[in-house]
Amino acid sequence: MNKNGLFATITTLLILCSAVLPAQAAFPRNFDISENYYNVYGSPDLNATLIGDNRYSRGDTVTLNIEMMNKGTITGFEADKNVRFGESLDLVLQQTEMQYESQVTTAVGILAALKSDDPNIKVKSGAQQAGTLKQGKQSSSPTKFTVEINKNASAGTYPLTLELAYQYQNNVQLGGDEYDTATGIVTNKDVGIWYENKTQTQTIYIKVKEEPYFTVTNVTGDLYPDEGGMLRVTYKNTGEEPAKDATVRLSAADPFSTTDDQAYLGTLNPGEEAVAIFDMDVDETATPKLYSLSSEILYEDADGHDQISDTVKINTEVLEAEESLPGYEIGAGVAMILAACFVVLRKKKQKQE
């Protein structure tokens, strides 16, 4: 293998190895494969921004769109080799290296991961590829993460940690055999590029809004197959804001039916309760067990806007049907009672005679 072939092979190995080795296993700074004309100092600096409103409701599953901008800067450079006038090959290679060295601020192969330390906020997406970003450039499309907010989360601000991992060009060396002044071409020019790994972390904040939130605290009602009954449901506003002119709308499903599917609760301030009463019918084939019904609450928020709550579940039970005597047994019982009455009346009449 000649000199140039060996150089190209080692250069390729350096690039490939730097892509898979962790930062602590990187090669020494002065990898002397060829000439190093400059040492340039600087690196990428990624800045992430959440696009749009960061305020969400309890129980929401949302997509966060995160945009990135590279604010990296070159902080300085120094000549590593002095080139004398007349050394045309070195002058050309020196100028070419400076063009490469200016790319030290480019973030290559960005991998973004979003994490939450609070159990009420769950990040459902894994790490996302975010491409390559040059200095001063903004990502062409946002990096997306799906986040689930617990329905019992308290109102307030929640921090999420955005971890960014990428590579950047740490050093460049150039080599060549000779420079043809007539064509302006360097014979067998080779470029050796050494990449290093870098990580950055940034905090992204989301907010859970202060608003009314409804839970069912009590359910009563004796419901039997093939019978109607009154279902009483107690709703409580466990949120931070009042719900004005609140009305419950019930969704009846098998084995229930009703023509009375709405109930007015009035204004519910935080911590207050109100009872909704529904006249329910139960199908005669209903199996005695626990059932779940769905309801939602229509209300006016503190800003005067009409709102509809998330689905509020109502757990109620269909009881065992009450046993009744068959028709012939009822008839026999009535006959016996009448016969007994007849005997008593007859004896009473005989005594009077």
C-alpha positions as CSV (number, residue, x, y, z in Angstrom):
1,M,0.0,0.0,0.0
2,N,1.5,3.4,-1.0
3,K,1.7,6.4,1.3
4,N,-1.6,8.0,0.0
5,G,-3.6,4.8,0.3
6,L,-2.4,4.3,3.8
7,F,-3.3,7.9,4.7
8,A,-6.8,7.6,3.3
9,T,-7.3,4.3,5.2
10,I,-6.3,5.7,8.6
11,T,-8.3,8.8,8.0
12,T,-11.4,6.7,7.3
13,L,-10.8,4.7,10.4
14,L,-10.5,7.8,12.6
15,I,-13.8,9.1,11.3
16,L,-15.6,5.8,11.8
17,C,-14.2,5.2,15.3
18,S,-15.0,8.7,16.5
19,A,-18.7,8.1,15.6
20,V,-18.9,5.1,17.9
21,L,-16.5,5.7,20.7
22,P,-17.7,7.7,23.8
23,A,-16.1,11.1,24.4
24,Q,-13.8,9.7,27.1
25,A,-12.3,7.2,24.7
26,A,-11.5,9.8,22.0
27,F,-8.2,10.0,20.3
28,P,-5.4,12.4,21.5
29,R,-5.7,15.9,20.3
30,N,-2.6,15.8,18.0
31,F,-3.3,13.0,15.6
32,D,-0.4,13.4,13.2
33,I,-1.5,11.9,10.0
34,S,-0.7,14.9,7.9
35,E,-0.2,18.6,8.4
36,N,-2.2,20.6,10.9
37,Y,-2.1,24.3,10.0
38,Y,-4.6,25.7,12.5
39,N,-6.1,25.0,15.8
40,V,-9.6,26.5,15.9
41,Y,-11.5,26.8,19.2
42,G,-15.3,26.8,19.5
43,S,-18.2,24.4,19.3
44,P,-22.0,24.2,18.6
45,D,-24.4,25.6,21.2
46,L,-28.0,24.4,20.7
47,N,-30.9,26.4,22.1
48,A,-34.3,24.7,22.2
49,T,-37.7,26.5,22.3
50,L,-41.2,25.1,22.8
51,I,-43.4,26.3,20.0
52,G,-46.9,27.5,20.9
53,D,-48.8,27.6,24.2
54,N,-47.3,25.6,27.0
55,R,-50.5,25.5,29.1
56,Y,-52.5,22.3,29.2
57,S,-55.3,20.6,31.1
58,R,-55.2,17.7,33.4
59,G,-55.7,14.4,31.6
60,D,-54.4,15.8,28.3
61,T,-52.2,13.9,26.0
62,V,-50.3,16.5,24.0
63,T,-47.6,16.8,21.3
64,L,-44.8,19.1,22.2
65,N,-43.1,20.8,19.2
66,I,-39.5,21.8,20.1
67,E,-37.6,24.0,17.7
68,M,-33.8,24.2,17.9
69,M,-31.3,26.9,16.9
70,N,-27.5,26.6,16.8
71,K,-25.9,29.7,18.5
72,G,-22.4,28.2,18.4
73,T,-19.4,30.5,17.9
74,I,-15.7,30.3,17.1
75,T,-14.0,31.7,20.1
76,G,-10.5,31.8,18.6
77,F,-7.8,30.2,16.5
78,E,-4.1,29.9,16.2
79,A,-1.6,28.8,13.6
80,D,-0.1,25.4,14.3
81,K,2.4,25.6,11.5
82,N,4.1,28.7,9.9
83,V,4.0,28.7,6.2
84,R,6.7,30.6,4.4
85,F,6.1,32.6,1.2
86,G,6.8,30.5,-1.9
87,E,5.6,27.2,-0.3
88,S,2.7,27.0,-2.7
89,L,1.5,23.5,-1.6
90,D,1.4,24.5,2.1
91,L,-0.3,27.8,1.3
92,V,-3.1,26.1,-0.6
93,L,-3.6,23.4,2.0
94,Q,-3.5,26.1,4.7
95,Q,-6.3,28.0,3.0
96,T,-8.3,24.9,2.4
97,E,-8.0,23.8,6.0
98,M,-9.3,27.1,7.3
99,Q,-12.5,26.6,5.2
100,Y,-13.0,23.2,6.9
101,E,-12.1,24.5,10.3
102,S,-14.9,27.0,10.1
103,Q,-17.3,24.1,10.4
104,V,-16.3,23.5,14.0
105,T,-19.6,25.0,15.1
106,T,-21.8,22.6,13.1
107,A,-23.8,20.1,15.3
108,V,-23.8,16.7,13.4
109,G,-26.4,13.9,14.0
110,I,-28.4,15.5,16.8
111,L,-30.2,13.0,19.0
112,A,-32.8,14.6,21.3
113,A,-34.4,12.9,24.4
114,L,-37.1,14.4,26.6
115,K,-37.4,13.3,30.3
116,S,-39.7,14.0,33.2
117,D,-38.9,13.3,36.9
118,D,-42.5,13.9,38.0
119,P,-44.8,10.9,37.8
120,N,-47.7,13.1,36.9
121,I,-46.0,14.0,33.6
122,K,-45.1,11.0,31.4
123,V,-43.1,11.4,28.2
124,K,-44.4,8.7,25.8
125,S,-41.9,9.3,23.0
126,G,-38.4,7.9,22.8
127,A,-35.3,9.7,21.6
128,Q,-35.8,11.6,18.3
129,Q,-33.3,12.3,15.5
130,A,-33.0,16.0,14.8
131,G,-30.5,16.1,11.9
132,T,-27.6,18.4,11.5
133,L,-27.6,22.1,12.3
134,K,-25.1,24.7,11.1
135,Q,-24.1,27.8,13.1
136,G,-26.9,30.5,13.1
137,K,-29.4,28.1,11.5
138,Q,-32.8,27.0,12.9
139,S,-34.2,23.5,12.5
140,S,-36.3,23.2,9.4
141,S,-39.0,21.3,11.3
142,P,-39.7,20.9,15.0
143,T,-38.8,17.8,17.0
144,K,-41.9,16.2,18.4
145,F,-42.6,14.5,21.7
146,T,-45.8,13.0,23.0
147,V,-46.5,13.9,26.7
148,E,-49.3,12.5,28.9
149,I,-50.6,14.6,31.9
150,N,-52.1,12.7,34.8
151,K,-55.7,13.6,35.5
152,N,-54.9,14.1,39.1
153,A,-51.9,16.4,38.5
154,S,-51.9,19.6,40.5
155,A,-52.0,22.9,38.7
156,G,-48.6,24.5,38.3
157,T,-45.3,24.5,36.4
158,Y,-43.5,21.2,35.5
159,P,-39.9,21.1,34.3
160,L,-38.9,18.6,31.6
161,T,-35.2,17.9,30.8
162,L,-34.2,18.0,27.1
163,E,-31.0,16.0,26.5
164,L,-29.1,16.7,23.3
165,A,-26.3,14.5,22.0
166,Y,-24.3,15.2,18.8
167,Q,-20.9,15.3,17.2
168,Y,-18.9,18.3,16.1
169,Q,-15.7,18.7,14.1
170,N,-12.8,19.0,16.6
171,N,-9.8,19.2,14.2
172,V,-8.9,18.9,10.5
173,Q,-5.6,18.0,8.9
174,L,-4.8,18.1,5.2
175,G,-2.2,16.5,3.1
176,G,-1.2,16.3,-0.6
177,D,1.8,15.5,-2.9
178,E,2.1,18.6,-4.9
179,Y,0.3,21.7,-6.2
180,D,-0.1,22.2,-9.9
181,T,-0.1,26.0,-10.4
182,A,-1.4,25.7,-13.9
183,T,-4.5,23.7,-13.0
184,G,-4.8,24.8,-9.3
185,I,-5.2,21.2,-8.3
186,V,-3.4,19.5,-5.4
187,T,-2.4,16.0,-6.4
188,N,-3.6,13.2,-4.0
189,K,-5.2,15.7,-1.6
190,D,-6.5,14.0,1.6
191,V,-8.5,15.5,4.4
192,G,-8.5,14.0,7.9
193,I,-11.4,15.1,10.1
194,W,-11.7,14.2,13.8
195,Y,-15.1,14.4,15.5
196,E,-15.9,14.6,19.1
197,N,-19.1,13.8,21.0
198,K,-20.9,16.6,23.0
199,T,-24.0,16.6,25.1
200,Q,-26.2,19.5,26.3
201,T,-29.2,19.7,28.6
202,Q,-31.9,22.3,28.7
203,T,-35.1,22.6,30.8
204,I,-38.4,22.9,29.0
205,Y,-41.4,24.1,31.1
206,I,-45.0,23.1,30.7
207,K,-47.9,24.3,32.8
208,V,-51.0,22.5,34.1
209,K,-53.8,25.1,34.0
210,E,-55.9,26.2,37.0
211,E,-59.4,25.3,36.1
212,P,-62.5,23.4,37.4
213,Y,-62.1,19.6,37.7
214,F,-64.8,17.2,38.6
215,T,-64.9,13.9,40.5
216,V,-67.8,11.7,41.7
217,T,-67.7,11.3,45.5
218,N,-70.9,9.3,46.1
219,V,-73.5,7.3,44.2
220,T,-76.8,6.0,45.6
221,G,-79.8,4.3,44.1
222,D,-81.6,0.9,44.2
223,L,-81.7,-0.3,40.6
224,Y,-83.2,-3.7,39.8
225,P,-83.8,-5.5,36.4
226,D,-87.0,-4.5,34.8
227,E,-87.6,-1.7,37.3
228,G,-87.0,2.0,37.3
229,G,-85.3,3.9,40.0
230,M,-83.7,7.2,41.0
231,L,-79.9,7.4,40.6
232,R,-78.3,10.1,42.8
233,V,-74.7,11.2,41.9
234,T,-72.6,13.6,44.0
235,Y,-70.2,15.7,42.0
236,K,-67.3,17.7,43.5
237,N,-65.2,20.5,42.0
238,T,-61.7,19.5,43.0
239,G,-60.1,22.1,40.8
240,E,-58.9,25.7,41.5
241,E,-61.5,27.7,39.6
242,P,-65.3,28.0,39.9
243,A,-67.6,26.3,37.4
244,K,-70.6,28.6,36.7
245,D,-74.1,27.3,35.7
246,A,-72.9,23.7,35.6
247,T,-75.1,21.1,34.0
248,V,-74.5,17.3,34.0
249,R,-75.2,15.3,30.8
250,L,-75.4,11.5,31.3
251,S,-74.7,9.0,28.5
252,A,-76.9,5.9,29.3
253,A,-75.7,2.6,27.8
254,D,-77.0,-1.0,28.0
255,P,-78.7,-2.1,30.3
256,F,-79.8,1.5,31.2
257,S,-82.0,3.9,29.5
258,T,-83.5,7.3,30.5
259,T,-85.4,10.2,29.2
260,D,-84.0,12.3,32.0
261,D,-80.3,12.5,31.0
262,Q,-79.5,16.1,32.3
263,A,-79.3,17.6,35.7
264,Y,-78.5,21.2,36.8
265,L,-75.8,21.6,39.4
266,G,-75.6,25.4,39.5
267,T,-72.3,27.2,40.4
268,L,-69.7,25.0,42.0
269,N,-66.8,26.8,43.6
270,P,-63.5,24.9,44.4
271,G,-64.2,22.2,47.0
272,E,-68.0,22.4,46.7
273,E,-70.4,19.5,45.9
274,A,-73.8,19.1,44.3
275,V,-76.1,16.2,43.7
276,A,-77.5,15.2,40.3
277,I,-80.6,13.0,40.2
278,F,-81.5,10.9,37.2
279,D,-84.6,8.8,36.6
280,M,-83.3,5.5,35.3
281,D,-84.8,2.4,33.6
282,V,-83.1,-1.0,33.8
283,D,-83.6,-3.7,31.2
284,E,-85.3,-6.9,32.4
285,T,-82.3,-9.0,31.1
286,A,-79.7,-6.9,33.0
287,T,-77.1,-9.0,34.8
288,P,-76.7,-8.0,38.5
289,K,-73.2,-6.5,38.8
290,L,-71.3,-3.2,38.8
291,Y,-71.6,-1.0,35.7
292,S,-69.9,2.2,34.6
293,L,-71.8,5.1,33.1
294,S,-70.2,8.2,31.4
295,S,-71.1,11.8,32.1
296,E,-69.7,15.2,31.3
297,I,-70.3,18.6,32.7
298,L,-71.1,21.7,30.7
299,Y,-70.1,25.0,32.5
300,E,-68.9,28.5,32.1
301,D,-65.3,29.2,33.2
302,A,-64.0,32.2,35.0
303,D,-63.4,34.1,31.7
304,G,-67.1,33.6,30.7
305,H,-66.3,30.9,28.1
306,D,-68.4,27.8,27.7
307,Q,-66.5,24.6,28.5
308,I,-67.1,20.9,28.6
309,S,-65.3,18.7,31.1
310,D,-63.5,15.5,30.5
311,T,-65.6,12.3,30.8
312,V,-66.5,11.7,34.5
313,K,-67.3,8.0,35.2
314,I,-70.2,6.9,37.4
315,N,-70.0,3.4,38.9
316,T,-73.4,2.0,39.9
317,E,-74.8,-1.5,40.6
318,V,-77.7,-3.4,39.3
319,L,-79.1,-5.5,42.3
320,E,-80.5,-9.0,42.3
321,A,-84.2,-9.0,41.3
322,E,-86.5,-9.2,44.3
323,E,-88.2,-12.7,44.5
324,S,-92.0,-12.8,44.1
325,L,-94.5,-15.6,44.6
326,P,-95.9,-17.4,41.6
327,G,-99.5,-16.6,40.7
328,Y,-101.0,-20.0,41.8
329,E,-99.3,-19.6,45.2
330,I,-100.7,-16.1,45.6
331,G,-104.2,-17.4,44.7
332,A,-103.9,-20.3,47.2
333,G,-102.8,-18.0,49.9
334,V,-105.7,-15.6,49.3
335,A,-108.1,-18.5,49.4
336,M,-106.8,-19.8,52.7
337,I,-107.1,-16.3,54.2
338,L,-110.7,-16.0,53.0
339,A,-111.5,-19.5,54.3
340,A,-110.0,-18.7,57.7
341,C,-112.1,-15.4,57.8
342,F,-115.2,-17.4,56.9
343,V,-114.6,-19.9,59.8
344,V,-114.1,-17.1,62.3
345,L,-117.2,-15.3,61.2
346,R,-119.3,-18.4,61.3
347,K,-118.2,-19.3,64.9
348,K,-118.9,-15.8,66.0
349,K,-122.4,-16.0,64.5
350,Q,-123.1,-19.3,66.2
351,K,-122.2,-17.9,69.6
352,Q,-124.5,-15.0,69.1
353,E,-127.4,-17.4,68.4
